[in-house]
Amino acid sequence: MTLSYKQLAFILDIEPIEAARKIIFVHCRTHGLGVPRTSHLIRDYYFKGSDWPMEMDVEVLSKHLNLPDLQMAIDDIREKYLTRQGTKKYILCDYPEKELKLKLKEQVRMPSVLASLLKPSDVEFIQNEWFKRYGITSGKLAAVTK
């Protein structure tokens, strides 16, 4: 399984630019390249394109970032996100209410990073719950996945 820098940022609760740095660090380390030190090189990479990867294998990231439980964290999100009271309340109540206050109903979307980590059945469940609670059609809530 591969993990994008956005997914890594979500899992580690860090900024996407920091997750990009980590992926670039691992890529450079595994290929014997020099690691770029300045943040503008990384920003240029994500805005202008480069040969560096935007995603990487979970096992490689786990090994080189000293995150032995990374795969377990991914599996935990995938299997138990909707069984934990805190995360269930966040995605079913807090997040859509916040989005409805900030945006038009047509613009409310599930975070694409989260949708890409969840099972399709869980994404559908969340969409159905949002429809029941807030009256927004599921087409307007379609999650953007990879």
Steps between C-alpha positions, in 0.01 A plus 500: 500500500622849422437811703484853359650797678148626578402169657825493699428854622150396609624191684788679675296819557763721337497756221504356147828678425662318794365169374641583155837563660485160667417322174776686316742417783418129475520507121842666509623266771389185318650617169826639641417860407568818695204618703385856417527723805289802412124513500478696174641200312216287633236766427635536146475124464131488587405808302722457194554125487807283533620143477458448874211277604179635648430165663702211632462144622384477862767245595779724371361805680453300817857374495678826415286733712514268800123459505456127566125538559422694181320210331309435822390866509376477141311180575358655816361799309361275230333254736409699813449866404125475536506289817686754714267754656732799447572443133144393426360817657757712315420368151124463548428822693783743565659506155181545292360760741822701477500471122135603474575815697795586276376390157194444291338160542599402147865536592509270803731211421659230708875559533650313206792375706267341753279356228803339337588325828150378586315202361249588224218371719599742777512792254150407384379473861634848577333644191169339593523633855577850374194477276277391791631764738553799271287428192787526256481258209771240478606625155603829658691314769692270268844435641791571273718193509811394317 
